[in-house]
């Protein structure tokens, strides 16, 4: 009986981890769209109604970022939404290093009435697509 109970707890824990992972990746329970780096580049070139937001740290931003990106680190995003009020009616393309923090940032933006577009793969994905990185 004890072994059966332990097995049940194990599977519940595993399911919890799977659900948490899927949530943190933006695969479930999202109210925003995720786009590829190619789609982001196309929007940046062809749509004047978009803003580019980098949610990495200041140090990461200094090492290289996409031209024209606004920096608001995820850790202070919710306290600094006023810096994006002028962009309230624009789509906000959100990126980080690999695409995890940008999911969290997109959830925050969506909750506050913004229209985020999460970039899958983050700046790593942009670099794979040979996007221009500036310092």
C-alpha positions as a Markdown table, in Angstrom:
| # | Residue | x | y | z |
|---|---|---|---|---|
| 1 | Unk | 0.0 | 0.0 | 0.0 |
| 2 | Unk | 2.8 | 2.4 | 0.9 |
| 3 | Unk | 4.6 | 1.7 | -2.4 |
| 4 | Unk | 1.4 | 2.4 | -4.4 |
| 5 | Unk | 0.9 | 5.7 | -2.5 |
| 6 | Unk | 4.5 | 6.7 | -3.2 |
| 7 | Unk | 4.0 | 5.9 | -6.9 |
| 8 | Unk | 0.9 | 8.0 | -7.1 |
| 9 | Unk | 2.8 | 10.9 | -5.4 |
| 10 | Unk | 5.6 | 10.5 | -7.9 |
| 11 | Unk | 3.3 | 10.7 | -10.9 |
| 12 | Unk | 1.4 | 13.7 | -9.4 |
| 13 | Unk | 4.8 | 15.5 | -8.9 |
| 14 | Unk | 5.9 | 14.6 | -12.5 |
| 15 | Unk | 2.6 | 15.9 | -13.9 |
| 16 | Unk | 3.1 | 19.1 | -11.9 |
| 17 | Unk | 6.6 | 19.6 | -13.3 |
| 18 | Unk | 5.4 | 19.0 | -16.9 |
| 19 | Unk | 2.6 | 21.5 | -16.4 |
| 20 | Unk | 4.9 | 24.0 | -14.9 |
| 21 | Unk | 7.4 | 23.6 | -17.8 |
| 22 | Unk | 4.6 | 23.9 | -20.4 |
| 23 | Unk | 3.3 | 27.1 | -18.6 |
| 24 | Unk | 6.7 | 28.7 | -18.3 |
| 25 | Unk | 7.4 | 28.0 | -22.0 |
| 26 | Unk | 4.1 | 29.6 | -23.0 |
| 27 | Unk | 2.7 | 26.4 | -24.5 |
| 28 | Unk | -0.4 | 26.5 | -22.3 |
| 29 | Unk | -2.7 | 29.1 | -20.7 |
| 30 | Unk | -1.5 | 32.0 | -22.8 |
| 31 | Unk | -3.5 | 35.0 | -24.0 |
| 32 | Unk | -0.8 | 36.3 | -26.3 |
| 33 | Unk | 0.8 | 35.1 | -29.5 |
| 34 | Unk | 4.3 | 33.7 | -29.9 |
| 35 | Unk | 6.2 | 34.5 | -33.1 |
| 36 | Unk | 9.5 | 33.3 | -34.7 |
| 37 | Unk | 12.5 | 35.6 | -35.0 |
| 38 | Unk | 11.8 | 35.8 | -38.8 |
| 39 | Unk | 8.2 | 37.0 | -38.2 |
| 40 | Unk | 9.5 | 39.5 | -35.7 |
| 41 | Unk | 12.1 | 40.9 | -38.2 |
| 42 | Unk | 9.4 | 41.1 | -40.8 |
| 43 | Unk | 7.1 | 43.1 | -38.5 |
| 44 | Unk | 9.9 | 45.4 | -37.5 |
| 45 | Unk | 10.7 | 46.2 | -41.1 |
| 46 | Unk | 7.1 | 46.4 | -42.4 |
| 47 | Unk | 4.8 | 47.6 | -39.6 |
| 48 | Unk | 5.1 | 51.0 | -38.0 |
| 49 | Unk | 2.7 | 50.0 | -35.2 |
| 50 | Unk | 5.2 | 47.8 | -33.3 |
| 51 | Unk | 7.6 | 48.3 | -30.4 |
| 52 | Unk | 10.6 | 46.1 | -29.6 |
| 53 | Unk | 11.1 | 45.3 | -25.9 |
| 54 | Unk | 14.2 | 43.6 | -24.5 |
| 55 | Unk | 13.5 | 42.1 | -21.0 |
| 56 | Unk | 17.0 | 40.8 | -20.3 |
| 57 | Unk | 19.4 | 42.4 | -17.7 |
| 58 | Unk | 21.3 | 45.6 | -18.3 |
| 59 | Unk | 24.5 | 43.6 | -18.6 |
| 60 | Unk | 23.0 | 41.3 | -21.2 |
| 61 | Unk | 21.7 | 44.3 | -23.2 |
| 62 | Unk | 25.1 | 45.9 | -23.2 |
| 63 | Unk | 26.7 | 42.7 | -24.6 |
| 64 | Unk | 24.4 | 43.1 | -27.6 |
| 65 | Unk | 20.8 | 43.7 | -28.5 |
| 66 | Unk | 18.5 | 44.2 | -31.5 |
| 67 | Unk | 18.7 | 47.8 | -32.9 |
| 68 | Unk | 15.8 | 50.0 | -31.6 |
| 69 | Unk | 15.0 | 47.8 | -28.6 |
| 70 | Unk | 13.8 | 49.4 | -25.4 |
| 71 | Unk | 15.3 | 47.8 | -22.3 |
| 72 | Unk | 13.1 | 47.1 | -19.3 |
| 73 | Unk | 14.4 | 44.0 | -17.4 |
| 74 | Unk | 11.8 | 41.5 | -16.4 |
| 75 | Unk | 12.6 | 42.0 | -12.8 |
| 76 | Unk | 11.3 | 45.6 | -12.9 |
| 77 | Unk | 8.8 | 45.4 | -15.8 |
| 78 | Unk | 5.6 | 45.6 | -13.8 |
| 79 | Unk | 6.9 | 48.6 | -11.8 |
| 80 | Unk | 7.9 | 50.4 | -15.1 |
| 81 | Unk | 4.9 | 49.9 | -17.4 |
| 82 | Unk | 4.5 | 53.7 | -17.5 |
| 83 | Unk | 7.6 | 53.6 | -19.8 |
| 84 | Unk | 5.4 | 51.7 | -22.3 |
| 85 | Unk | 2.2 | 53.8 | -22.0 |
| 86 | Unk | 3.0 | 55.6 | -25.3 |
| 87 | Unk | 3.0 | 52.1 | -26.9 |
| 88 | Unk | -0.3 | 50.9 | -25.4 |
| 89 | Unk | -1.9 | 50.7 | -28.8 |
| 90 | Unk | 1.0 | 49.0 | -30.5 |
| 91 | Unk | 2.0 | 45.4 | -30.7 |
| 92 | Unk | 5.0 | 44.9 | -28.4 |
| 93 | Unk | 7.5 | 42.4 | -29.7 |
| 94 | Unk | 9.1 | 40.9 | -26.5 |
| 95 | Unk | 12.4 | 39.1 | -26.4 |
| 96 | Unk | 14.9 | 37.8 | -23.9 |
| 97 | Unk | 17.9 | 35.5 | -24.2 |
| 98 | Unk | 16.2 | 32.2 | -25.0 |
| 99 | Unk | 12.4 | 32.8 | -24.8 |
| 100 | Unk | 11.6 | 32.0 | -21.2 |
| 101 | Unk | 11.7 | 35.5 | -19.6 |
| 102 | Unk | 9.8 | 36.9 | -22.5 |
| 103 | Unk | 6.9 | 34.6 | -21.8 |
| 104 | Unk | 6.7 | 35.9 | -18.2 |
| 105 | Unk | 7.0 | 39.4 | -19.5 |
| 106 | Unk | 4.2 | 38.8 | -22.1 |
| 107 | Unk | 2.0 | 37.5 | -19.3 |
| 108 | Unk | 2.6 | 40.8 | -17.4 |
| 109 | Unk | 2.0 | 43.0 | -20.4 |
| 110 | Unk | -1.2 | 41.1 | -21.4 |
| 111 | Unk | -2.5 | 41.4 | -17.8 |
| 112 | Unk | -2.1 | 45.2 | -18.1 |
| 113 | Unk | -3.8 | 45.6 | -21.5 |
| 114 | Unk | -0.9 | 45.5 | -23.8 |
| 115 | Unk | -0.6 | 43.4 | -27.0 |
| 116 | Unk | 2.6 | 41.3 | -26.6 |
| 117 | Unk | 4.2 | 39.2 | -29.2 |
| 118 | Unk | 6.6 | 36.8 | -27.6 |
| 119 | Unk | 9.7 | 35.9 | -29.7 |
| 120 | Unk | 10.4 | 32.2 | -29.6 |
| 121 | Unk | 14.0 | 31.5 | -29.0 |
| 122 | Unk | 14.9 | 35.0 | -27.9 |
| 123 | Unk | 18.0 | 36.8 | -29.1 |
| 124 | Unk | 19.6 | 33.4 | -29.6 |
| 125 | Unk | 17.0 | 32.8 | -32.3 |
| 126 | Unk | 17.6 | 36.2 | -33.8 |
| 127 | Unk | 21.3 | 35.4 | -34.0 |
| 128 | Unk | 20.6 | 32.1 | -35.7 |
| 129 | Unk | 18.7 | 34.1 | -38.3 |
| 130 | Unk | 21.6 | 36.5 | -38.8 |
| 131 | Unk | 19.8 | 39.5 | -37.3 |
| 132 | Unk | 21.9 | 42.6 | -36.7 |
| 133 | Unk | 23.1 | 42.8 | -33.1 |
| 134 | Unk | 24.3 | 46.2 | -31.8 |
| 135 | Unk | 26.2 | 47.1 | -28.7 |
